[in-house]
Amino acid sequence: MLTYLDLYKRVRRHLEKTVNPAVQQLIADYEYGEGEDLDFIVSLAFEEDTQLPKTLCEQLVALQEDYVKTGDYPLPLSERTRKYLRKYENQ
């Protein structure tokens, strides 16, 4: 199973290739001030109508479910982000 940071890096690399430079700068600025926030960059992807690869969606959902099953601190994905991921996971 991939870790939170592994998935963050994969989503980040995908967005670097697919979103416009303004969004890339927004991510860089956010990271500088707040650190790595997976929910933030996933939400940017769907706000920009950038579809994440199905594999990434599946991995993000699996990590969220694993956190819930083990009783660990839940992966901080918003309900809106989880709906987005499930939508694209099922396509």
C-alpha positions in Angstrom: 0.0 0.0 0.0 1.3 3.4 -0.9 1.7 6.0 1.8 0.2 9.4 2.0 3.4 11.1 0.9 3.9 8.6 -2.0 0.4 9.4 -3.3 0.9 13.1 -2.8 4.0 13.0 -4.9 2.2 11.0 -7.7 -0.7 13.4 -7.8 1.7 16.3 -7.8 3.7 14.9 -10.7 0.5 14.3 -12.7 -0.7 17.9 -12.1 2.7 19.3 -13.0 2.2 17.8 -16.5 -1.4 18.6 -17.0 -2.4 21.9 -15.4 -1.6 25.5 -16.4 1.4 27.4 -14.9 -0.9 29.5 -12.6 -2.2 26.4 -10.9 1.3 25.0 -10.6 2.4 28.2 -8.9 -0.6 28.0 -6.6 0.5 24.5 -5.5 4.1 25.6 -5.0 3.0 28.6 -2.9 0.7 26.5 -0.8 3.4 23.9 -0.2 5.8 26.7 0.9 3.4 27.9 3.5 1.4 24.9 4.5 3.3 21.7 3.4 1.9 18.8 1.5 -1.9 18.6 1.6 -3.2 15.8 -0.6 -6.8 17.0 -0.3 -5.8 20.4 -1.6 -4.1 19.2 -4.7 -6.8 16.7 -5.5 -9.4 19.3 -5.2 -7.4 21.6 -7.5 -7.4 18.8 -10.1 -11.2 18.5 -10.3 -11.7 22.3 -10.0 -9.5 22.6 -13.1 -11.4 19.7 -14.8 -8.2 17.7 -14.8 -9.0 14.1 -14.6 -6.7 12.0 -12.4 -5.8 8.6 -13.8 -8.1 5.9 -12.6 -5.2 4.1 -10.8 -4.5 7.2 -8.7 -8.1 7.5 -7.8 -8.3 3.9 -6.8 -5.1 4.2 -4.7 -6.4 7.4 -2.9 -9.7 5.7 -2.1 -7.9 2.5 -0.9 -5.6 4.6 1.4 -8.6 6.4 2.8 -10.4 3.1 3.5 -7.3 1.6 5.1 -7.0 4.6 7.5 -10.6 4.1 8.5 -10.3 0.3 8.9 -7.2 0.4 11.1 -8.6 3.2 13.3 -5.7 5.5 12.4 -6.3 9.1 12.0 -8.4 9.3 8.8 -6.9 10.5 5.7 -8.0 14.1 5.6 -9.9 14.0 2.3 -13.0 16.1 2.2 -16.3 14.5 1.4 -16.4 16.5 -1.9 -12.9 15.1 -2.8 -14.0 11.5 -2.0 -17.1 11.9 -4.2 -14.9 13.1 -7.0 -12.5 10.2 -6.6 -15.3 7.6 -6.5 -16.8 9.1 -9.6 -13.7 8.7 -11.6 -12.7 5.4 -10.0 -16.0 3.9 -11.3 -15.6 5.1 -14.9 
